């Protein structure tokens, strides 16, 4: 069996809107080399540098495409902005004034083999679907076949309900007729599997008088590993508004977010070993698919924001595996067998 770690050892990639490097971690696991990264947030830059030894350049809108090294794969978790003329079917022109335009102009210049893009789930329906149509039209115009699908991290061995749209663009000269997205591993993994010992999380306990737990909804420890792969709500704080809903650690976490208020802002509130608390940054790292050797060199507030903005590594690994198994791309040598993630 061929070692997964060197499958893409001859491939180079760039990491745009890099955040803390979810794409980097996933591609590095297959041996690919990052030759360029861009991220404007200075705190995220620090985390990226501490983990990958590469300081991302700043504002991508100010970077000339010719100053970026050639590459095989372009990765981008670009922010969703309103497209100024979306739906007018003007292709490349429709993307001007948006951050996706910078992805497109770099891809147009370098012609990488593959574009691997990610965005929020609602991107699919943004502006009545016109934004996605514009993105696909632009990519078609500059020479790419495009596929997209919404995938949930909960189905890929991560106990977090995180639905995101993934867009795969493959250069047309490869003549790929169909790209098959992974369906998920559906591993029985739950938040409890990834929580830290109580002594390391005392600072995240929420002590309030307006906490209500519905004990009839609290899952039984005896049935652990038999629950659906989704959050299980067991109580509320105050009136149960944003950041005030409590979930069991025998279910999945809610979507980590870079924003939001309430006592459970950014992570949600959880009943863990009889205590109500937020998730520690390390726990957030785990449910996004980052290994425990991933360094967190920033404050808790910044770490919560960074993991809330990140892309789940496990989902990306499964998509990369699917690309490797796409015959027309010829990434998988004949007679070789690859590890299935």
N, C-alpha and C positions, 0 to 999 in steps of 0.2 A: 504494500500500500504506500502510495507516495505521501510524503510528509506535507501536511496542509500548509506548513509555514513557508514553503518556498514555491508554491504553485504559481504565484505572480511575481516571482523574484526579479524578472526582467521588465516589469511594468513600473512606470512612473505616474504619479498622480499629483494633482493640485487640490488644495483644500480652501474653498472660498466661503466666506461667512462662517469661518471655521469654528467659532465658539471655543469649546474646550477639547475638540478633536474626536468626536464620535466617529466620523468618517475615517479619520487617521487611525484610530484604534482598530477598526474593522479591517481596513485594507492592509495594515501592518501585519495582522494575524495571518495573512496569506503571502507575506513576503514582499509586497509592493513598497516602493520608496516614494516618500513625499518630497517633491522638489520645490514646492512653493505653497505658502499659506497666507491668508489675508483675514484679519479680524480687527475691527476698529475699537472694541471695548478693551480698555487697558487692564482691567482685572482678569478678563478671559485670556488676554495675551499672556499674562503672568502664569496662569494655570497651564496654558498650552506650552509655554517655554519650559516650565519645570518638568513636564511629563515627556516632551518630545525633543527638547534641546534645540528648538527652532522658534525664533521670535516672529510671529506673524506680522506682515506689513499692515499698514493702516487702511484707510478708506479706499475701497476697491474702485470707486468712481474716479479716483485720481491716478490710478495705475494704468500705464500704457500696456496694451496686450503684448507688444513686442518685447517688453521688459520681463515678461513671465517666461520661464523655461518651457521647452516643448514637453509634452506629456501624453500619456495614453488614456488616462481617465480624469475627467473633471468632476469634482464633487462640490455640491453647493446646497446648503440648507437656507436658501435665500428668503428674506422676509416677504410677507405678502403685502403688497401695496396696491392701491387702486390704479388700474391702467387708464391713462388719460383718454385714450380713444378706443377702449376695448370694444370688441365686437364689430369693428368697422372693416375687418378682414384686410387690414393693410400690413399684416405680417410684421416684419422687422420694425417698421415705423411705429406700429402700435405699442411696442415695448419701450420706446424712448421715454425717459423721465422716470423709469422704474428701475429697481435694482436687478430685476431679471435681465434688463438690457445689457448689464455688464457681464452677466453669465454668457449671454448670446454673442456679444462682440468678441469675447475671449475665445469662445468655441469656434466662431467664424474664422478667426485668425489662425488658430492652432490646429483645428480639425482633429481633436482627440478621437480615439476609437469609440469611447463610451462616455456618456454623461449620466451621472447618478445624482438625482435631485430629490429633495424632501421638503415638505411644507405641511401646514396644518390641514386637518381633514376637510374643513370648510372651503379650502382652496378650490376643490372640485366644483363647488356650487357658487363660488364668488361671482357676483355680477351676473347671476342667472347662467353661469357656466361659460360666460364670454371670456373671462380671464384665462381659464384653462385652454379654451379654444385658441386664444391668441398665442399662448406659450407653445402649443403644438404646431400652430401655423408658422411661427418663427423658426422653430427647430426643423420643421420640414423644409422651409425656405433655405436654410443654411446647410442642408444635406443630411438630415437625420430621420430615421424611423422612430416612432415614439409609442411607448406603452405606459400606462399608469394604473395604480391600484391603491386602495386604502387598506392598510394592514394594522393590526393591533398587537402591541408588544406583549399583551397577555397571552397570545398564542405562540410566543417564541421563547418560552422559558423565563420570562420576566414577570414578576407579580405586580404589574402596573397596567391599569386600563389606559392605554395611550394609543389612540388611533391617529395615524398620519398618512398623508398621501405620498407615495413614492413614484417618481417619474424616471423611466429608463429611456435614454435616447442612444441609439446605435447607428453609427455612420452607415449610410445607404449602400456603400460599396461592399459591405459584408453580406448584403442580401439576406438578412435575417427575416424570415417570413412571420415568425411568431416568437414572442418571448413569454415564457411561463413563469409567472411570479410564484414564489413559495407559498404553500398553504399554511405553514406553521407546524410546530412540533407538538403543541398542546401538552407540554409537560405539566405534571401535577406539582407546580411550584407555587408557594404561597408566601405572603409577606413575612410570616413567622420564620420562614427558612432563612431570611436575610436580615433579621434584626440583631442588634448588638446586645451584649449583656446589660442588665439593668444598671450596674454601677457606672457604665459609660454614657448613660443617657439621662441622668437625673436632672440636668439643666433644661431638658426639653419637656418636662412634666408640666401639665396645665392644671393648676389648682384654682378652681372657681366654685362658687356656690350654686351656679345655675346649670350644672351638668345633670342631664337626665339619661339614664341607660335603660333600654327596654330589654330586660334579661330574657324575655321569650325569644328574642331575635339573636342572642349571642350563640354562635356555633358551639357545638360540643367538642372538646378535645378528643373524645373517643372517635369522632368521625373525621379527624384531621386528615387531609389529603383526599377527601371525597367530596369537597365542595366545588361548585362551579368556578371557573376561572374569571372571577369578577369581584368588585368590591361588595362587602356585606355591611350594610349600615345598621348600627346597633344603638345609636343615641344622638343627642343634640346638646349643644351649648347655647344658652340664651334661646333665641327663636329658631335656630337651625338655618340661619342664612349662610352666605358665603364664608367658608372657613370655620363654620360652626357645626358641621356634621361629623359624627364620630363613626368610625368603621372598625371592624374586627381585624386583628392580625392573622386570623385564620382564613381570610379572603385575600383579595388583591388591593393594592393601593389605588387611590384615584390618580388622575393625571397630575404629575408634577407640573408646576407652573412657575414662570418667572415673575408673575404678578399675583394680585389677589390680597384680600385683607382677612380680618378675623383672627382668632387665636391659632387657627391651623393654616395660616397663610402660606402659600407656596407648596406645602406638603400634604395638608389635610391633618385631621386629628384621628388618633387610633387608640383602641383599648388593647393595651399590651401588658400582660402579666398584672392585671388588675389596676393599672394606672392609665390615665388619659394623657397622651403626649403627641408632640410633633415627631417627625422623623429626623434623625441626625443626618448631617451631610453624607457621612459614609454609607448610611442606609440608602440614601437617594442615589449615590454612585452605584451601589449594587443593583438596584432595581432599574437602572439604565444600562446595565451590562458592563460597567467598568470593573476591572479587577481590584482587589484590595491593595495592590501596590501602586494604584493611581494616586498621585499626590494631590492634596487639597491645600494649597498654600495661601488661601484667602479666608476672610471672615465667614462666619456661618451665613450671614445675610447674602454675601456675594456668592457663596457656594450654592445656596438654595436657588438663587437666580440662574446660575450657570447650569445646574443640572435640570432645572425647569426648561431651559432653552435647548438642551442637548437632544441629540437623536439617539434612540436606543440601539446600542451596538449589536445586540443579538439579531435584530431584524435585518440590519445591514449585512451581517455575515451570511445570513440565509439568502439574501438577494445576490450577493457576490457569488455564492456557491451556485445559484441558479444561472448566473452569467457564465460561469466556468463550464457548466453542463449544457450550454447552448451550442449545438454542433457547428453552426456556421462561423462562430467566433474562433473556433479551433484553439481554445485555451487549455483544453484537456488533452494531453498526449495520448495517442492510441495505445491501448493495452494497459493504461494506468487506471488506478481506482482511487477515488478521493474520499476523504472523510465526509460523511453527511452530518451537517450540523443539526 
